[in-house]
Amino acid sequence: MYASDPAPVSGARSADRLHGGIPAADDPLLGRIGGTPLLPLRRLREPAEGHFELWAKAEFLNPTGSVKDRAAFEIVRAGFDSGALGTGRVLLDASSGNTAVAYALLGARLGFAVELCVPRNASPERLAKLRAYGADVVLTDPAEGTDGAQREAKRRAAARPEQYWYPDQYNHPANPLAHYRHTGPEIWSGTSGRLTHFVAGVGTGGTISGTARFLKEQRPGIIVIGVEPAGPIHGLEGLKHLPSAQVPGTYDPKVVDRTVRVETEDAQSMQRRLGREEGLLVGPSAAAAVLVATAVGSEHPGAVVVTILPDADRHLLEREEP
C-alpha cells in the first residue's frame, strides 16, 4: 500500500493468505511506502545564474531508505494477485542492492522466502541488511555487474521453476507502473503542475519511464532528462551506462528527451556539497541527478526542475575526502 492510496488494496487484514490478494495489505510499515516530500534545494546555484526552482523528491524516506521500495512492493503485489506468491515459492531476483533490500523487507514482513543475486561489490551495509532480514544472498562476479547477476538469477529460475518465482525487476511491467501510479502524480501535485523539467537517473529505467509517462500525459511539453554514468566502469552504484549494458525492458526511451552522462568524481563532489550546503547525505546516483538538474536550471531561467534522490549515504562524511 502506498501512503497516497485512498484505500488499502484488496486482501487480508492480517498475515492470513488470501488467494488473489496481498497479505497484511493495511500493514502500517508498508503504508509508509511512497508519499515522500519534495525538498527545495536553494543553495546550489551560483550567484551569476538566473533564478530557477530546484526540487528533490526525498525517496530515502521510504522504509528501507530507497525509491526501490515502490517498485518492489508493486512487483510483490502483482505476485500475490497472480498467485505466484503465497504458495511457498521463493521470490528470486537480481539487484545491485536497493531493490534486493526492499524485497528482503517485504519477504520478512509478508512471510515469503527471498533469494537474491547481487554483485559481490555491493556495499557491506546492504549485504548486512539482506542477511539481517533473512534473505539468501548469491554473490556474483562484480566485473559483470547487474547483467551478470541477472544471468545467474535466470539460470537458477530455469533450473528449478517449481521452486522459484522470478519476476525480473528489469523487465517487469509493475516496475514502471509503480511510478506511473504514484511517483508521477505525487510530483505533479507537489508542484501544482508547474514543473518544466524532470531529471532522473537510469538504472532499471522504471523510475524515469513510469514517472515521465505520467507527467507527459499531463503536459507534453515537460522535458525529461536521463542521467547515466560517463562510462561502463564507474562508481555510480545503481545507474547503468546503457551503451555498454543490457538495456532493461522497463526503460522507455520514447519518454526521455535527452541523456546526460556524469563522471563519478563530479558526482562525488556534488555529494559533499549536498551534505554541507543542504544537509542531505545522499548516494552518488542522487548527487549525479542533482548535478544535472542544477545545470538544467541554470540553462533555463524560470524553470521548475524536479529530480529524484533515490537513496541516502549515511556514511559519506566518515570517508576520507580526496
ABEGO torsion letter per residue (X at the ends): XBAABABBBBEBABABBBBGBBBGAABAAAAABEGBBBBBBAAABBAABBBBBBBBBBAAABAAGBAAAAAAAAAAAAAAAAGABGAGBBBBBBBAGAAAAAAAAAAAAAGBBBBBBBBAABBAAAAAAAAAAGBBBBBBBAAAEAAAAAAAAAAAAAABAAABBBAGAAABAAAAAAAAAAAAAAAAAAAGGABABBBBBBBAGAAAAAAAAAAAAABAABBBBBBBBABABBABBGBBBAAABBBBAABBAAABABBBBBBAAAAAAAAAAAAAAAGBBBBAAAAAAAAAAAAAAAABBGBBBBBBBABBBAAAAABBBX
